[in-house]
Amino acid sequence: MKNSKLYRCVVVDDDRTFLDLVTTYIRQIPKLSLLKSYDSGISAIKEINDDDNIDFLFLDIRMDVSGIDVARLLRDKVKFIVFMTAYDEFALNAFQVGGDKYLTKPVYFPKFLETINQVLRRNNAAMIE
């Protein structure tokens, strides 16, 4: 029996081109649903609440407020956090605040899909393959 779980996603990145790219990736995967995208960490912090039932938060690090701080503040409001950044030096901090995966840009679709499935597999959740 196939699982019909739809994973709700939010993307936060101040790079509009990358934000558009990730939202396009999400729309290509039928089991993912884009709830909202933000080009500001501050906006995400202000608007995201417990009732949103967010499964995946895709998060940049270098923005108006650090993605590390965004993750720290939103960790209890989302199931999984995937950092997507051009800077590999923040990886340790990202995992210390509860990040589930850390990808360095550029992120191509096959790696994006593989990352989601890795997170789901580790948490015994329904894969999206």
Residue pairs with C-beta under 8 A, 6 or more apart in sequence:
3 126
5 31
5 125
5 126
6 31
6 32
6 33
7 31
7 32
7 33
7 55
7 56
7 116
7 128
8 33
8 35
8 52
8 53
8 54
8 55
8 56
9 26
9 32
9 33
9 34
9 35
9 54
9 55
9 56
9 57
9 58
10 34
10 35
10 36
10 37
10 38
10 44
10 48
10 52
10 54
10 56
10 57
10 58
10 78
11 19
11 22
11 23
11 26
11 34
11 36
11 37
11 38
11 58
11 59
12 37
12 38
12 39
12 40
12 41
12 44
12 57
12 58
12 59
12 60
12 63
12 67
12 70
13 19
13 22
13 37
13 39
13 58
13 59
13 60
13 63
13 84
14 39
14 40
14 41
14 60
14 62
14 63
14 64
15 60
16 39
18 60
18 84
18 105
19 37
19 39
21 107
22 37
22 58
22 84
22 107
22 112
23 34
23 37
25 109
25 112
25 113
26 32
26 33
26 34
27 34
28 109
29 113
29 116
29 128
31 126
31 128
32 56
32 116
32 128
35 52
35 54
36 47
36 48
36 52
38 44
38 47
40 63
40 64
40 65
41 60
41 63
41 64
41 65
41 66
41 67
41 69
41 70
42 64
42 65
44 70
44 74
45 65
45 70
45 73
45 74
48 54
48 74
48 77
48 78
49 77
50 76
50 77
52 77
54 77
54 78
54 79
55 78
55 79
55 80
56 78
56 79
56 80
56 81
56 82
56 116
56 119
57 71
57 74
57 78
57 80
57 81
57 82
58 82
58 84
59 67
59 70
59 71
59 81
59 82
59 83
59 84
60 67
60 83
60 84
60 85
61 67
61 68
61 83
61 85
61 87
61 90
61 94
62 85
62 86
62 87
63 70
67 83
67 85
67 90
67 94
68 90
68 93
68 94
68 97
71 81
71 83
71 94
71 97
71 98
71 99
72 97
72 98
74 81
75 81
75 97
75 98
79 123
80 100
80 101
80 119
80 123
81 94
81 97
81 98
81 99
81 100
81 101
82 99
82 100
82 101
82 102
82 103
82 115
82 116
82 119
83 90
83 91
83 94
83 99
83 101
83 102
83 103
84 103
84 105
84 107
85 102
85 103
85 104
85 105
86 104
86 105
87 104
88 104
90 102
91 102
94 102
95 102
100 119
100 122
101 115
101 118
101 119
103 111
103 112
103 115
113 128
116 128
117 127
117 128
117 129
119 125
120 126
120 127
120 128
121 127
